[in-house]
């Protein structure tokens, strides 16, 4: 299955979107590291926590009576299958009674827009939601009727769009002491709302896991926040225990990335209880009847779910295609890390059913004794995998981390930021191959300027391929001791629409190889102000084929894993002593 079709189907199983709309929205994302985007702002997550709280007991053909969820970073769209769920949302709207007491969510505003009912939360409306109803259902009329009913009781609606927010609370002076009786209670939805937001944005995951199942959500206050309970009702012919629940919730790319608690799993014939995120989420699976007949999922949809669940499993070792796992170090001549090139290579190899790890070696992200953790960053739709991770080369044991990575991955792409005045400090003997990544523009002419008899003269001289190669080496690799230290070769950036070198560039490549720096391949550079996507993201087919071909060509030039570490280290010492 093509990666774009696979990602679309995975998102649809989480959100319930239509095929066409899911394709359009995924094509508009920067990349596919988050097929289901997370809420960007705290107010956005808080609004979604309120929505899940009031919709949590809803029933219908779809979970909670919500037929479609459309998540984006700064908005959430909910399409309701009937007016009943919208009536539950009305309890959130703020108003002031005859005693001047305020009720509801005070900074929530609701008004009718062109498409449906728009909700805005916060003083600057950074939390936004759009509520859509079924056909021939006028949600604006329901909202107006609710306003009329509130005003008939001589209450004052506070959810009107232009209603001013209350004054900001005045800061307390240093000498002022607030007792527990004076302090206002903390709204539990403001403490850790992102868990509820992640659950609501993936509402259709539950019927995707088990056809004909039901789901409800409840919450209870705990330590100033909320703990959430999911009751998952499955048909009587299905067992209550299902490993796919924990697998799908632990998945960190399309899923919420919730870790299962060590002692949080208890099963008996009547129910299965699993806890996640240190008890913040409890999933209780029981047998329950579904009053609405469920359609059986098609073969293609079941295949996508099975692939997604198998892909979400944690790494259990390499595939064996590269014995011991190969370690490649990408080096920039000016000391920068080449994360963009590393991701392009890792994605292309992962698409070819290889397990890859992009390892950034740093000295500021971990505390002493921490073990490096690998994090999945893309879905591949197959046995391949793409992970990233950090390792500490000052306080940590980098050699043991590399050994562990070799055992779990086929390819490890290491990037170590070197000091500007010591380029050798960035070269690691733990890598099997060292590749320079830099710009691949070869000069075809040389310009000179002179003054003769008071006249300015500019001269342009055409360069031969051998002259262009020497000029390129002097300009780009002046700080790299490629003549004294054995390096594998070069990976050059090319234009994003290039599809291979022309005759002149090929001749310069041959000259560079004669100088001991062969060009292993080329990678397209993204245009300025444009996202840098990989073959596991939204790319034109022609570019996807070119990047994959170049990545496999680069891979074919590598040596055997773990055979040259001592020789390379001795060479570094010899050069440093010169």
C-alpha positions as CSV (number, residue, x, y, z in Angstrom):
1,X,0.0,0.0,0.0
2,X,1.2,3.5,-0.8
3,X,2.3,5.5,2.2
4,X,-0.1,8.4,1.4
5,X,-3.1,6.0,1.2
6,X,-2.0,4.3,4.4
7,X,-1.7,7.5,6.4
8,X,-5.1,8.7,5.2
9,X,-6.7,5.5,6.3
10,X,-4.9,5.6,9.7
11,X,-6.2,9.1,10.3
12,X,-9.7,8.2,9.2
13,X,-9.8,5.3,11.7
14,X,-9.0,7.8,14.5
15,X,-11.3,10.7,13.4
16,X,-14.1,9.3,11.2
17,X,-13.4,11.8,8.4
18,X,-14.4,11.2,4.8
19,X,-11.8,10.0,2.4
20,X,-11.6,13.1,0.3
21,X,-11.5,15.5,3.2
22,X,-8.8,13.5,5.0
23,X,-6.6,13.6,1.9
24,X,-6.9,17.3,1.5
25,X,-6.2,18.0,5.2
26,X,-3.2,15.7,5.3
27,X,-1.7,17.3,2.2
28,X,-1.8,20.6,4.0
29,X,0.2,19.5,7.0
30,X,3.9,20.4,7.3
31,X,4.8,16.7,7.6
32,X,3.2,13.5,8.8
33,X,4.9,13.3,12.1
34,X,1.5,14.1,13.6
35,X,-1.3,12.8,11.3
36,X,-3.7,13.8,14.1
37,X,-2.4,17.2,15.2
38,X,-2.4,18.0,18.9
39,X,-3.9,21.2,20.3
40,X,-1.4,23.9,20.1
41,X,-2.7,26.2,22.8
42,X,-3.7,25.4,26.4
43,X,-7.0,27.1,25.9
44,X,-7.6,24.9,22.9
45,X,-7.0,21.8,25.0
46,X,-9.1,23.2,27.8
47,X,-12.1,23.7,25.5
48,X,-11.8,20.2,24.3
49,X,-11.7,18.9,27.8
50,X,-15.0,20.7,28.5
51,X,-16.5,19.2,25.4
52,X,-15.5,15.7,26.3
53,X,-16.9,16.1,29.8
54,X,-20.4,17.1,28.6
55,X,-20.5,14.7,25.6
56,X,-19.0,11.8,27.4
57,X,-22.2,9.9,28.0
58,X,-23.7,10.4,24.6
59,X,-24.9,7.5,22.5
60,X,-25.6,7.1,18.8
61,X,-24.6,5.3,15.6
62,X,-21.2,6.9,16.2
63,X,-19.2,7.2,19.4
64,X,-20.9,9.9,21.7
65,X,-23.2,10.8,18.7
66,X,-20.2,12.5,16.9
67,X,-20.0,11.3,13.3
68,X,-16.8,13.2,12.4
69,X,-13.9,14.8,14.2
70,X,-11.7,17.2,12.3
71,X,-8.6,18.1,14.4
72,X,-6.2,21.0,13.6
73,X,-3.6,22.7,15.7
74,X,-5.8,25.7,16.5
75,X,-9.3,24.4,16.1
76,X,-11.5,21.4,16.4
77,X,-14.6,20.6,14.3
78,X,-17.2,18.2,15.5
79,X,-20.0,17.0,13.3
80,X,-23.0,15.7,15.3
81,X,-25.3,13.1,14.0
82,X,-28.4,14.5,15.9
83,X,-29.3,17.6,17.9
84,X,-29.2,15.8,21.3
85,X,-25.4,16.1,21.8
86,X,-25.7,19.8,21.1
87,X,-28.2,20.2,23.9
88,X,-25.5,18.8,26.3
89,X,-23.1,21.5,25.1
90,X,-25.5,24.3,26.2
91,X,-24.8,23.6,29.8
92,X,-21.3,25.0,29.3
93,X,-22.5,28.4,28.3
94,X,-22.1,31.1,30.9
95,X,-24.8,33.3,32.3
96,X,-25.6,35.5,35.3
97,X,-28.6,34.8,37.6
98,X,-30.7,37.3,39.4
99,X,-28.3,37.2,42.4
100,X,-25.5,38.2,40.1
101,X,-23.9,34.8,40.5
102,X,-22.1,33.5,37.4
103,X,-22.5,30.0,36.1
104,X,-20.9,28.0,33.3
105,X,-17.5,28.5,31.7
106,X,-17.1,32.2,32.1
107,X,-14.6,32.9,29.3
108,X,-16.6,30.8,26.7
109,X,-18.4,32.5,23.9
110,X,-20.8,30.9,21.4
111,X,-22.4,32.3,18.2
112,X,-23.8,31.2,14.9
113,X,-21.3,31.2,12.0
114,X,-21.7,30.5,8.3
115,X,-21.1,26.8,8.8
116,X,-22.4,26.1,12.3
117,X,-22.0,27.1,15.9
118,X,-18.6,28.5,16.7
119,X,-17.2,28.3,20.2
120,X,-14.4,30.6,21.4
121,X,-12.6,30.2,24.7
122,X,-10.2,32.6,26.4
123,X,-9.8,36.4,26.3
124,X,-8.0,36.2,23.0
125,X,-10.2,33.3,21.7
126,X,-7.2,30.9,21.4
127,X,-9.5,28.0,22.0
128,X,-11.8,27.4,19.1
129,X,-14.3,24.8,18.1
130,X,-16.9,24.5,15.3
131,X,-20.0,22.4,15.9
132,X,-21.8,21.1,12.8
133,X,-25.2,19.4,12.9
134,X,-26.8,16.9,10.5
135,X,-28.6,18.0,7.4
136,X,-31.9,19.9,8.0
137,X,-30.9,20.6,11.6
138,X,-30.7,24.3,12.5
139,X,-28.3,24.5,15.5
140,X,-28.5,28.3,15.4
141,X,-32.3,28.1,16.2
142,X,-31.5,25.8,19.1
143,X,-29.0,28.3,20.4
144,X,-31.5,31.2,20.0
145,X,-34.1,29.2,21.8
146,X,-31.7,28.5,24.7
147,X,-31.0,32.2,24.9
148,X,-34.7,33.1,25.0
149,X,-35.3,30.5,27.8
150,X,-32.4,32.0,29.8
151,X,-33.7,35.6,29.4
152,X,-37.3,34.5,30.3
153,X,-35.9,33.6,33.7
154,X,-34.5,37.1,33.9
155,X,-30.9,35.7,33.7
156,X,-28.2,37.5,31.7
157,X,-26.5,35.5,28.9
158,X,-22.7,35.9,29.0
159,X,-21.9,33.8,26.0
160,X,-22.8,36.4,23.4
161,X,-19.9,37.2,21.0
162,X,-19.4,40.8,22.1
163,X,-19.9,40.2,25.8
164,X,-16.8,41.8,27.5
165,X,-14.7,39.5,29.7
166,X,-14.4,40.3,33.4
167,X,-11.5,42.3,34.7
168,X,-8.1,40.6,35.1
169,X,-7.5,39.6,38.8
170,X,-5.3,42.1,40.6
171,X,-1.9,40.7,41.7
172,X,-1.6,40.2,45.4
173,X,1.0,42.3,47.3
174,X,3.8,40.6,49.1
175,X,2.3,41.3,52.4
176,X,-1.1,39.9,51.5
177,X,-1.7,36.4,52.6
178,X,-4.4,34.3,51.0
179,X,-6.0,31.7,53.3
180,X,-7.5,28.5,51.9
181,X,-11.0,29.9,52.7
182,X,-10.3,33.0,50.6
183,X,-8.8,31.1,47.6
184,X,-11.1,30.3,44.7
185,X,-11.3,26.6,43.7
186,X,-9.2,25.6,40.8
187,X,-11.0,24.5,37.6
188,X,-9.8,20.9,37.1
189,X,-10.0,21.3,33.4
190,X,-7.2,23.9,33.5
191,X,-4.6,21.6,35.1
192,X,-3.8,18.9,32.6
193,X,-6.4,19.2,29.7
194,X,-4.2,17.7,27.0
195,X,-5.2,14.1,27.9
196,X,-8.9,14.8,27.3
197,X,-8.0,16.7,24.1
198,X,-6.0,13.7,22.8
199,X,-8.9,11.3,23.5
200,X,-11.5,13.6,21.9
201,X,-9.4,14.1,18.7
202,X,-9.2,10.3,18.4
203,X,-12.8,9.5,19.2
204,X,-13.3,7.0,16.4
205,X,-10.4,4.8,17.5
206,X,-12.6,2.7,19.7
207,X,-15.1,1.4,17.1
208,X,-12.1,0.8,14.8
209,X,-10.5,-1.5,17.4
210,X,-13.7,-3.6,17.9
211,X,-16.5,-3.5,15.4
212,X,-19.9,-2.9,17.1
213,X,-18.4,-1.6,20.4
214,X,-19.6,1.4,22.4
215,X,-17.6,3.9,24.4
216,X,-18.3,6.5,27.1
217,X,-16.1,8.9,29.0
218,X,-16.4,10.1,32.6
219,X,-14.0,12.1,34.8
220,X,-13.4,12.7,38.4
221,X,-11.2,15.3,40.2
222,X,-7.8,14.2,41.4
223,X,-4.9,16.3,42.6
224,X,-6.5,19.5,41.2
225,X,-6.9,17.9,37.8
226,X,-9.0,15.2,36.3
227,X,-8.6,11.5,35.9
228,X,-10.6,10.0,33.0
229,X,-12.4,6.7,32.8
230,X,-13.2,5.1,29.4
231,X,-15.8,2.4,29.5
232,X,-15.4,0.3,26.3
233,X,-18.3,-2.0,25.7
234,X,-17.6,-4.9,23.3
235,X,-20.0,-7.6,21.9
236,X,-20.5,-10.7,24.0
237,X,-18.7,-13.0,21.6
238,X,-15.5,-11.0,22.0
239,X,-13.1,-11.4,25.0
240,X,-12.9,-8.4,27.3
241,X,-9.1,-8.4,27.1
242,X,-7.5,-7.0,23.9
243,X,-3.9,-6.2,23.6
244,X,-4.7,-3.8,20.8
245,X,-6.1,-1.2,23.3
246,X,-2.8,-0.7,25.0
247,X,-0.9,-0.9,21.7
248,X,-3.0,1.8,20.0
249,X,-2.9,4.1,23.1
250,X,0.9,3.8,23.4
251,X,1.5,4.6,19.7
252,X,3.1,8.1,19.6
253,X,2.7,9.2,16.0
254,X,-1.0,8.9,15.2
255,X,-2.0,7.8,18.7
256,X,-1.8,9.7,22.0
257,X,1.4,8.1,23.2
258,X,0.2,6.9,26.6
259,X,2.4,4.6,28.5
260,X,0.7,1.7,30.3
261,X,1.2,1.5,34.0
262,X,3.3,-1.3,35.3
263,X,0.7,-2.6,37.9
264,X,-2.4,-1.2,36.2
265,X,-3.8,-4.3,34.4
266,X,-6.5,-6.4,36.1
267,X,-8.6,-8.9,34.2
268,X,-11.4,-11.3,35.0
269,X,-14.2,-12.9,32.9
270,X,-16.5,-9.9,33.3
271,X,-14.1,-7.0,32.8
272,X,-10.6,-5.9,31.9
273,X,-9.2,-2.8,33.5
274,X,-6.0,-1.1,32.3
275,X,-4.5,2.2,33.5
276,X,-2.3,4.6,31.6
277,X,-0.2,7.7,32.3
278,X,0.2,7.0,36.0
279,X,-3.4,6.5,36.6
280,X,-4.7,9.5,34.7
281,X,-6.6,7.3,32.3
282,X,-8.4,4.1,33.1
283,X,-9.9,1.9,30.4
284,X,-12.6,-0.5,31.5
285,X,-13.6,-3.1,28.9
286,X,-16.9,-4.9,29.5
287,X,-19.5,-6.8,27.6
288,X,-22.3,-4.6,26.5
289,X,-25.1,-4.6,23.9
290,X,-25.1,-2.0,21.2
291,X,-28.6,-0.9,20.3
292,X,-27.4,0.3,16.9
293,X,-26.4,-2.3,14.3
294,X,-22.7,-2.0,13.4
295,X,-21.4,-2.5,9.9
296,X,-18.6,-5.0,9.6
297,X,-15.3,-3.3,8.6
298,X,-14.1,-4.1,5.1
299,X,-11.0,-6.2,4.4
300,X,-8.9,-3.1,3.4
301,X,-9.9,-1.3,6.6
302,X,-9.1,-4.3,8.7
303,X,-5.7,-4.7,7.0
304,X,-4.8,-1.0,7.7
305,X,-5.7,-1.5,11.4
306,X,-3.6,-4.7,11.7
307,X,-0.7,-3.0,10.0
308,X,-1.0,0.0,12.3
309,X,-1.1,-2.1,15.4
310,X,1.9,-4.3,14.4
311,X,3.8,-1.1,13.5
312,X,3.0,0.4,16.9
313,X,4.8,-2.3,18.7
314,X,8.1,-1.3,20.4
315,X,11.4,-2.2,18.8
316,X,12.4,-5.8,19.5
317,X,15.6,-6.0,17.5
318,X,16.9,-5.6,14.0
319,X,15.5,-7.4,10.9
320,X,18.8,-9.1,10.3
321,X,19.4,-7.6,6.9
322,X,22.4,-5.8,8.2
323,X,24.3,-7.9,10.8
324,X,24.9,-6.0,14.0
325,X,23.4,-2.8,12.7
326,X,25.3,-0.2,10.8
327,X,26.3,3.2,12.3
328,X,26.6,6.2,9.9
329,X,27.8,9.6,11.0
330,X,26.8,12.7,9.0
331,X,29.3,15.5,9.3
332,X,28.8,19.1,8.4
333,X,32.1,21.0,7.5
334,X,31.0,24.0,9.6
335,X,29.9,22.0,12.7
336,X,26.1,22.1,12.3
337,X,24.1,18.9,12.6
338,X,22.5,17.6,9.5
339,X,19.1,16.6,10.8
340,X,17.3,17.3,7.5
341,X,19.6,15.0,5.6
342,X,19.5,12.3,8.3
343,X,15.7,12.3,8.3
344,X,15.6,12.0,4.5
345,X,17.9,9.0,4.5
346,X,16.2,7.3,7.5
347,X,12.8,7.7,5.9
348,X,13.9,6.3,2.6
349,X,15.5,3.3,4.2
350,X,12.5,2.8,6.6
351,X,10.2,2.7,3.5
352,X,12.4,-0.2,2.2
353,X,11.6,-2.3,5.3
354,X,14.6,-1.3,7.4
355,X,14.6,-0.1,11.0
356,X,16.3,3.2,11.3
357,X,17.3,5.5,14.1
358,X,18.4,9.2,13.9
359,X,20.6,9.7,16.9
360,X,21.5,13.2,17.9
361,X,24.6,13.2,20.2
362,X,24.5,16.2,22.6
363,X,25.7,17.2,26.0
364,X,22.8,19.3,27.3
365,X,19.6,17.2,27.1
366,X,20.1,14.4,29.6
367,X,21.2,14.1,33.2
368,X,23.9,11.9,34.4
369,X,22.9,8.2,34.3
370,X,19.9,8.7,32.0
371,X,19.4,6.0,29.3
372,X,18.6,7.3,25.8
373,X,15.1,6.7,24.7
374,X,14.0,6.1,21.1
375,X,10.8,7.8,19.8
376,X,9.0,6.9,16.7
377,X,8.6,9.8,14.3
378,X,6.9,8.4,11.2
379,X,4.5,5.6,10.3
380,X,5.8,3.4,7.4
381,X,2.9,1.0,6.7
382,X,5.2,-2.0,6.8
383,X,7.9,-3.7,8.8
384,X,10.3,-0.8,8.5
385,X,10.5,1.9,11.3
386,X,11.9,5.4,11.7
387,X,12.9,6.5,15.2
388,X,14.8,9.5,16.7
389,X,16.7,9.7,19.9
390,X,19.2,11.7,22.0
391,X,22.4,10.4,23.6
392,X,24.8,12.3,26.0
393,X,28.5,12.1,25.1
394,X,29.6,13.9,28.2
395,X,27.7,12.5,31.2
396,X,26.3,9.3,29.5
397,X,27.9,6.2,28.2
398,X,27.8,6.8,24.4
399,X,29.5,3.5,23.5
400,X,26.8,1.5,25.4
401,X,24.0,3.5,23.8
402,X,25.5,2.8,20.3
403,X,25.8,-0.9,21.2
404,X,22.1,-1.0,22.2
405,X,21.1,0.9,19.1
406,X,23.0,-1.6,16.9
407,X,21.0,-4.4,18.4
408,X,17.6,-2.8,17.8
409,X,18.1,-1.1,14.4
410,X,19.5,-1.9,11.0
411,X,20.8,1.6,10.5
412,X,21.8,4.3,13.0
413,X,22.4,7.8,11.7
414,X,24.5,9.7,14.2
415,X,25.0,13.4,14.3
416,X,27.5,14.9,16.8
417,X,27.8,18.7,16.9
418,X,31.6,19.4,16.9
419,X,33.3,22.5,18.3
420,X,34.1,25.2,15.7
421,X,37.8,25.3,16.5
422,X,38.3,21.6,16.8
423,X,36.7,19.8,13.8
424,X,38.2,16.5,14.7
425,X,36.2,16.5,18.0
426,X,33.1,15.8,15.9
427,X,34.3,12.6,14.3
428,X,33.4,9.5,16.3
429,X,35.3,6.2,16.0
430,X,32.1,4.5,17.0
431,X,30.7,5.0,13.5
432,X,31.3,2.6,10.7
433,X,31.2,5.3,8.0
434,X,31.6,9.0,8.0
435,X,29.9,11.1,5.3
436,X,30.2,14.8,4.6
437,X,26.9,16.6,3.9
438,X,27.3,19.9,2.1
439,X,26.2,22.1,-0.8
440,X,26.8,20.6,-4.2
441,X,26.9,23.6,-6.5
442,X,30.0,23.4,-8.7
443,X,31.4,26.6,-10.2
444,X,31.6,26.5,-14.0
445,X,33.4,29.9,-14.4
446,X,35.9,31.9,-12.4
447,X,35.7,35.7,-12.3
448,X,38.5,38.2,-11.7
449,X,38.5,42.0,-11.4
450,X,41.5,44.3,-12.2
451,X,42.2,47.9,-12.9
452,X,44.3,48.8,-16.0
453,X,45.0,52.4,-16.9
454,X,42.2,53.7,-14.7
455,X,39.7,51.3,-16.2
456,X,37.9,48.6,-14.3
457,X,38.0,45.2,-16.0
458,X,36.1,42.1,-15.2
459,X,37.1,38.8,-16.6
460,X,35.2,35.5,-16.7
461,X,37.2,32.3,-17.3
462,X,35.4,29.0,-18.0
463,X,36.6,26.2,-15.7
464,X,37.4,22.6,-16.6
465,X,35.9,19.9,-14.4
466,X,39.2,19.2,-12.7
467,X,39.6,22.9,-11.9
468,X,36.0,23.2,-10.6
469,X,36.6,20.2,-8.3
470,X,39.8,21.7,-6.8
471,X,38.0,25.0,-6.3
472,X,35.0,23.3,-4.7
473,X,37.3,21.3,-2.3
474,X,39.1,24.5,-1.2
475,X,35.9,26.3,-0.6
476,X,33.8,23.6,1.2
477,X,36.3,21.2,2.8
478,X,39.0,23.6,3.9
479,X,38.4,22.6,7.5
480,X,38.0,18.9,6.9
481,X,41.2,16.8,6.9
482,X,39.9,14.4,4.3
483,X,43.4,13.7,3.0
484,X,44.6,12.5,6.5
485,X,41.4,10.9,8.0
486,X,39.6,8.2,6.1
487,X,36.1,9.4,5.2
488,X,33.6,7.5,3.2
489,X,32.5,10.3,0.8
490,X,30.1,13.1,0.1
491,X,26.3,13.6,0.1
492,X,25.6,16.8,-1.8
493,X,22.5,19.0,-1.7
494,X,20.8,19.6,-5.0
495,X,17.9,21.7,-6.1
496,X,14.5,20.4,-5.0
497,X,13.5,19.8,-8.6
498,X,16.8,18.3,-9.7
499,X,16.7,14.6,-10.8
500,X,20.4,13.8,-11.1
501,X,23.7,15.4,-12.3
502,X,24.3,16.7,-15.8
503,X,27.5,15.9,-17.8
504,X,29.6,18.7,-16.2
505,X,28.6,17.7,-12.6
506,X,29.2,14.0,-13.4
507,X,32.7,15.0,-14.6
508,X,33.4,17.0,-11.4
509,X,32.1,13.9,-9.4
510,X,34.8,11.8,-11.1
511,X,37.5,14.4,-10.2
512,X,36.3,14.5,-6.6
513,X,36.5,10.7,-6.4
514,X,40.1,10.9,-7.8
515,X,40.9,13.2,-4.9
516,X,39.5,10.6,-2.4
517,X,36.1,12.1,-1.8
518,X,33.6,10.3,-4.0
519,X,30.0,11.6,-4.3
520,X,27.8,8.9,-2.9
521,X,24.5,10.6,-3.8
522,X,22.5,13.7,-3.9
523,X,19.5,14.8,-1.8
524,X,17.1,17.5,-2.8
525,X,17.0,20.6,-0.6
526,X,13.6,22.0,0.2
527,X,12.9,25.5,-1.2
528,X,13.1,28.4,1.2
529,X,10.1,28.9,3.5
530,X,8.8,25.4,2.6
531,X,8.6,22.3,4.8
532,X,11.4,19.8,4.4
533,X,9.5,16.6,3.8
534,X,10.7,13.0,3.5
535,X,9.4,10.1,1.4
536,X,7.2,9.2,4.4
537,X,5.4,12.6,4.0
538,X,3.4,14.2,1.2
539,X,5.7,14.3,-1.8
540,X,5.3,14.2,-5.6
541,X,5.8,10.7,-6.9
542,X,8.8,11.7,-9.1
543,X,10.7,13.2,-6.2
544,X,9.8,10.3,-3.9
545,X,11.3,7.9,-6.5
546,X,14.4,10.0,-6.8
547,X,15.0,10.3,-3.1
548,X,14.6,6.6,-2.6
549,X,17.0,5.8,-5.4
550,X,19.6,8.2,-4.1
551,X,19.3,6.9,-0.5
552,X,19.7,3.3,-1.6
553,X,22.7,4.3,-3.7
554,X,24.3,5.9,-0.7
555,X,23.6,2.8,1.4
556,X,25.3,0.6,-1.1
557,X,28.6,2.3,-0.5
558,X,28.9,1.5,3.2
559,X,31.3,-1.0,4.6
560,X,30.7,-3.8,7.1
561,X,29.5,-2.8,10.6
562,X,32.1,-2.6,13.4
563,X,35.2,-3.4,11.4
564,X,37.3,-0.2,11.3
565,X,36.8,1.4,14.7
566,X,40.3,0.8,16.0
567,X,42.0,1.8,12.8
568,X,39.9,5.0,12.6
569,X,40.7,5.9,16.2
570,X,44.4,5.3,15.6
571,X,44.3,7.6,12.6
572,X,42.6,10.4,14.6
573,X,45.3,10.1,17.2
574,X,48.1,10.2,14.7
575,X,46.6,13.3,13.0
576,X,46.1,15.0,16.3
577,X,49.7,14.5,17.3
578,X,51.0,16.0,14.0
